[in-house]
Amino acid sequence: MTEKLLNHRAEGPTSAPPLLLGPSLGTSYALWDKVAPELSITYRVVRWDLPGHGGSAPGLIGPGAGVGDLADLVLALADSLGIDRFAYAGVSLGGAVGLHLALHHPERVSSLAVICSSAHFNGSKPWEERAELVRREGLDSLVASADARWFTPGFTVPELVRDQAEADPEAYAACCDALAAFDLRDRLPEISVRTLLIAGREDRATPPPHLREIADAVPGAALVELPGAAHLAPAQCPQAVLTALRTHLGGGAKRGMEVRREVLGDAHVDRAQARQTPFTARFQDFISRYAWGEIWTDPTLSRRERSMITLTALVAHGHYDELAMHVRAARRNGLTPEEIGAVLLQTAVYCGVPAANSAFAAAQRVLAEEDDL
């Protein structure tokens, strides 16, 4: 792992939609140990360590750093992994990073979940004092109070307390500098990314009113409050966090199904759904969520252009049953029979005359059905 990048752990299929998970101050990506493996069944999960925490180099951050500096490190990590657009969820400082990304780089963030965090962290003074304490005396006093700050009485996660003990004091203090300077309250209404707020009802560090403030200001944001959860909700109440995230992230599947019906027609989608079995359910979800919810909804290309590309690809690979379906889709997307013919003629040059011959036959059957209606 190069010291120029944040230490991270990637799980799940590389072809799945990317999901980045950010940690709280004083912890490592182990904060997500009880949540990430489940999410990685359907997402490409990448969880990362703050500078000087876990396996990330302390030198990635310095005194006077801002949350924007941490966000830049996250974008550099995503770029290194070939991830252009991603869903994001973060706890506390990790949540602040998510808010910054959604505000300043909305083209990179498909959805946002902010967990036990805030648009401000009670002013600069407490964090300036903590940074000064850590630079002067190290982290021992914070290690001793970690359970009280992070969890409800009687609950602990030794691995996370050990993360606190092993963090680099200078890097930890620089993260405190970032929290001291962070305040996005005035700009929350500018966030356009689909946003979920998760609050722990027992969280003393960022109590529910902090999350309500964000939910009230960000257009369309949703809020979930978890009973029995303190500041590190993914560690203390992993199933509740997992359920909330799955519901939030599943919005892509819902939109994907809408687009799938718009392009392919209700009759086709209803037939596909009727044939669905427990064995094929995950594949159908993948198609709705990824192909239709991520690719076909990308505004970079119009649906007309996507239809032309799809027709060409299906001819090239000889998928003539699928071709017939997408000839119908192309008509719904506004292509004329003449334009469809021109696309197929183009395939004769680059995919071969026999392939184009079969494609013309399949398309002619579909277009003749239209004439008979």
C-alpha positions in Angstrom: 0.0 0.0 0.0 1.5 3.3 -1.1 1.8 5.9 1.7 0.2 8.4 -0.7 -3.1 6.7 -0.4 -5.4 5.9 2.5 -5.2 2.4 3.7 -8.4 0.5 2.8 -10.1 -2.8 2.5 -12.1 -3.7 -0.6 -14.8 -6.4 -0.5 -17.4 -7.7 -3.0 -17.5 -8.1 -6.8 -15.6 -5.5 -8.7 -18.5 -5.3 -11.1 -21.0 -4.4 -8.4 -22.0 -0.7 -7.6 -19.3 0.9 -5.5 -20.0 1.8 -1.8 -17.4 3.7 0.2 -17.5 3.5 4.0 -15.9 6.2 6.2 -14.8 5.8 9.9 -15.1 7.8 13.0 -12.2 9.7 14.6 -10.1 7.3 16.7 -11.3 4.1 14.9 -10.2 2.1 11.9 -12.2 0.5 9.1 -12.8 -2.3 11.7 -15.8 -0.1 12.8 -17.6 -1.7 9.8 -16.7 -5.3 10.5 -20.2 -6.3 11.3 -21.8 -4.5 8.4 -19.4 -4.5 5.4 -19.4 -8.2 4.8 -23.2 -8.3 4.4 -23.2 -5.2 2.1 -20.4 -6.7 0.0 -22.8 -9.4 -1.2 -24.4 -6.8 -3.6 -21.9 -3.9 -3.5 -18.2 -3.3 -4.1 -17.5 -2.1 -0.6 -14.4 0.0 0.1 -13.8 1.0 3.7 -10.8 3.3 4.5 -8.7 4.4 7.5 -8.2 8.0 8.5 -4.5 9.3 8.3 -2.6 7.9 11.3 -5.3 5.4 12.1 -5.3 1.7 11.2 -2.9 1.3 8.3 -3.0 4.8 6.9 0.2 6.8 7.0 0.2 9.8 9.5 1.9 12.0 7.0 -1.2 12.2 4.8 -2.5 15.0 7.0 -0.9 17.9 8.9 -1.8 20.6 11.4 -4.6 22.9 10.3 -6.1 20.3 8.0 -9.7 20.6 7.0 -12.4 18.1 6.2 -11.9 19.0 2.5 -8.4 17.6 2.7 -9.8 14.2 3.9 -12.3 14.3 1.2 -9.6 14.8 -1.4 -7.8 11.7 0.0 -11.0 9.7 -0.4 -11.4 10.9 -4.0 -7.7 10.0 -4.7 -8.4 6.5 -3.3 -11.5 6.1 -5.5 -9.5 7.3 -8.5 -6.8 4.7 -7.8 -9.4 2.0 -7.8 -11.0 3.1 -11.0 -14.2 4.2 -9.2 -15.8 7.3 -10.7 -19.1 7.4 -9.0 -20.0 5.8 -5.7 -22.5 5.6 -2.8 -21.0 6.8 0.4 -21.7 6.2 4.1 -19.7 7.6 7.0 -19.7 7.8 10.8 -19.0 11.0 12.7 -15.9 12.5 11.0 -16.4 10.0 8.2 -20.0 11.4 7.8 -18.6 15.0 7.7 -16.4 13.9 4.8 -19.5 12.5 3.1 -21.3 15.9 3.5 -18.3 17.7 2.0 -18.2 15.3 -1.0 -22.0 15.6 -1.6 -21.7 19.4 -1.5 -18.5 20.0 -3.5 -18.4 16.9 -5.7 -22.0 15.8 -6.3 -21.0 14.3 -9.6 -19.0 11.6 -7.7 -21.6 10.7 -5.1 -24.7 8.6 -6.1 -26.2 8.5 -2.6 -25.1 9.6 0.9 -25.7 8.1 4.4 -24.5 10.2 7.4 -24.4 8.3 10.6 -24.0 9.7 14.1 -22.5 12.9 12.7 -23.2 16.6 12.3 -23.0 19.6 10.0 -21.0 21.1 12.8 -19.4 19.7 15.9 -20.3 22.1 18.7 -17.9 24.8 17.7 -14.1 25.0 17.4 -13.1 25.3 21.0 -13.6 21.7 22.3 -11.6 20.4 19.3 -8.9 22.9 19.6 -8.5 22.0 23.3 -8.5 18.3 22.4 -5.9 18.7 19.7 -3.7 20.7 22.1 -4.1 18.0 24.8 -3.2 15.2 22.4 -0.2 17.0 21.1 1.0 17.6 24.6 0.1 14.4 26.4 -0.8 11.8 23.8 -3.9 9.7 23.6 -4.0 7.9 27.0 -6.8 10.0 28.5 -8.9 9.5 25.5 -8.4 5.8 25.5 -9.6 5.7 29.1 -12.8 7.5 28.2 -13.4 5.8 24.8 -16.2 3.4 26.0 -18.1 6.3 27.7 -17.9 8.5 24.6 -18.7 5.8 22.1 -21.1 3.3 23.6 -23.9 2.8 26.1 -22.8 1.7 29.6 -21.6 -1.9 29.7 -20.9 -2.2 26.0 -17.4 -2.2 24.4 -15.5 -3.3 21.3 -11.9 -3.9 22.4 -10.6 -3.8 18.9 -11.9 -0.2 18.4 -10.5 0.9 21.8 -7.2 -0.5 20.7 -7.5 1.5 17.5 -7.7 4.6 19.6 -4.7 3.7 21.6 -2.6 2.9 18.5 -3.5 6.1 16.5 -0.8 8.5 15.8 -1.2 11.6 18.1 -0.2 14.2 15.5 -2.5 12.8 12.9 -5.3 12.5 15.4 -4.8 16.1 16.5 -4.9 17.2 12.8 -8.2 15.4 12.5 -9.4 17.4 15.5 -8.3 20.6 13.6 -10.5 19.5 10.7 -13.5 19.0 13.0 -12.9 22.4 14.7 -13.2 24.2 11.4 -16.1 22.2 10.0 -19.5 23.9 9.7 -21.7 23.4 6.7 -25.0 24.5 8.2 -25.5 27.4 5.8 -24.9 25.2 2.8 -27.0 22.1 3.5 -29.9 23.2 1.2 -27.4 23.0 -1.7 -26.9 19.2 -1.3 -28.8 17.4 -4.1 -27.6 13.9 -3.5 -30.2 11.4 -2.1 -29.4 11.5 1.6 -30.1 9.3 4.7 -29.4 10.4 8.2 -29.0 7.8 11.0 -29.0 8.9 14.6 -28.3 7.0 17.7 -30.8 7.9 20.4 -28.1 7.3 23.1 -25.4 9.2 21.2 -23.9 11.9 23.5 -21.3 13.1 21.0 -23.7 13.9 18.1 -27.2 13.5 19.6 -30.3 13.2 17.3 -31.0 16.9 17.0 -27.7 17.2 15.0 -29.0 14.7 12.5 -32.5 16.3 12.5 -30.9 19.6 11.6 -29.3 18.1 8.5 -32.5 16.2 7.6 -34.6 19.3 7.8 -32.2 21.3 5.6 -31.2 18.8 2.9 -34.0 18.5 0.3 -35.7 15.1 0.4 -33.5 13.7 3.1 -34.7 10.9 5.3 -33.9 10.3 9.0 -33.8 7.1 11.0 -33.3 7.1 14.8 -31.9 3.9 16.4 -33.0 3.1 19.9 -30.1 1.8 22.1 -27.4 3.1 19.8 -24.7 5.4 20.9 -22.0 7.1 18.8 -20.5 4.1 17.0 -23.8 2.7 15.8 -22.4 0.3 13.2 -20.5 -1.5 15.9 -23.2 -1.5 18.6 -26.3 -1.9 16.4 -25.0 -3.4 13.2 -28.3 -5.1 12.1 -30.3 -1.9 12.5 -27.7 0.1 10.5 -27.5 -2.6 7.9 -31.3 -2.6 7.5 -31.4 1.2 7.1 -28.6 1.2 4.6 -30.1 -1.5 2.5 -33.4 0.3 2.3 -31.6 3.6 1.4 -29.2 2.0 -1.1 -32.0 0.0 -2.7 -33.5 3.2 -4.1 -31.3 2.5 -7.1 -33.2 -0.7 -7.7 -36.5 1.0 -7.5 -35.5 3.7 -10.0 -33.9 1.0 -12.1 -37.2 -0.9 -12.3 -39.0 2.3 -13.3 -36.5 2.9 -16.2 -36.6 -0.8 -17.1 -40.4 -0.6 -17.5 -40.2 2.7 -19.4 -37.7 1.3 -22.0 -38.8 -2.4 -22.3 -42.5 -2.1 -21.5 -44.6 -3.4 -18.7 -45.5 -6.6 -20.5 -41.9 -7.7 -20.9 -40.9 -6.8 -17.3 -44.0 -8.5 -15.9 -43.1 -11.7 -17.7 -39.5 -11.5 -16.4 -40.8 -11.0 -12.9 -43.3 -13.8 -13.2 -40.5 -16.2 -14.1 -38.3 -15.1 -11.2 -37.3 -17.8 -8.7 -35.3 -17.7 -5.5 -32.4 -18.9 -7.7 -32.6 -16.0 -10.1 -33.8 -13.3 -7.7 -30.4 -11.8 -7.1 -29.6 -11.7 -10.8 -32.9 -9.8 -11.5 -32.1 -7.4 -8.7 -28.6 -6.9 -10.2 -30.1 -6.1 -13.6 -32.6 -3.6 -12.2 -30.1 -2.0 -9.8 -27.0 -1.9 -12.0 -27.9 -2.0 -15.7 -31.1 0.0 -15.3 -30.6 2.0 -12.1 -26.9 3.0 -12.7 -26.1 2.8 -16.4 -29.4 3.7 -18.2 -30.0 6.5 -15.7 -26.7 8.1 -16.4 -27.5 11.4 -18.2 -24.3 11.5 -20.2 -25.9 9.7 -23.1 -29.5 10.0 -24.2 -31.8 6.9 -24.3 -31.7 7.1 -28.1 -28.0 6.9 -28.1 -28.0 4.0 -25.6 -30.5 2.1 -27.8 -28.2 2.4 -30.8 -25.2 1.2 -28.8 -27.2 -1.7 -27.4 -28.4 -2.8 -30.8 -24.9 -2.8 -32.1 -23.5 -4.8 -29.1 -26.3 -7.4 -29.4 -25.6 -7.9 -33.1 -21.9 -8.2 -32.5 -22.5 -11.0 -30.0 -25.3 -12.7 -31.9 -27.9 -12.2 -29.2 -30.9 -12.0 -31.6 -33.7 -12.8 -29.1 -32.4 -9.8 -27.0 -32.1 -7.8 -30.2 -35.8 -8.2 -30.9 -36.6 -6.9 -27.4 -34.3 -3.9 -27.9 -35.7 -3.1 -31.3 -39.0 -2.6 -29.5 -37.1 -0.6 -26.9 -35.5 1.6 -29.5 -38.9 2.5 -30.9 -40.0 3.5 -27.5 -36.8 5.6 -27.2 -37.7 7.5 -30.4 -35.8 5.8 -33.1 -37.5 5.5 -36.5 -37.4 2.3 -38.5 -35.1 4.1 -40.9 -32.7 4.9 -38.1 -32.8 1.3 -36.8 -32.0 0.1 -40.3 -29.1 2.5 -40.5 -27.7 1.2 -37.2 -27.9 -2.4 -38.5 -26.3 -1.4 -41.8 -23.4 0.0 -39.8 -23.1 -3.4 -38.1 -22.7 -5.1 -41.4 -19.4 -3.2 -41.9 -18.0 -3.7 -38.4 -19.7 -6.9 -37.1 -20.0 -8.9 -40.4 -22.6 -9.3 -43.1 -24.0 -12.6 -41.7 -24.6 -11.1 -38.3 -26.3 -8.0 -39.9 -28.4 -10.4 -42.1 -29.8 -12.1 -39.0 -30.2 -8.8 -37.3 -32.2 -7.4 -40.2 -34.5 -10.5 -40.1 -35.1 -10.1 -36.4 -35.8 -6.4 -36.6 -38.1 -6.8 -39.6 -40.3 -9.2 -37.7 -40.6 -6.7 -34.8 -41.3 -3.8 -37.1 -43.9 -5.8 -39.1 -45.7 -6.6 -35.8 -45.9 -2.8 -35.2 -47.5 -2.4 -38.6 -50.1 -5.0 -37.8 -51.2 -3.2 -34.6 
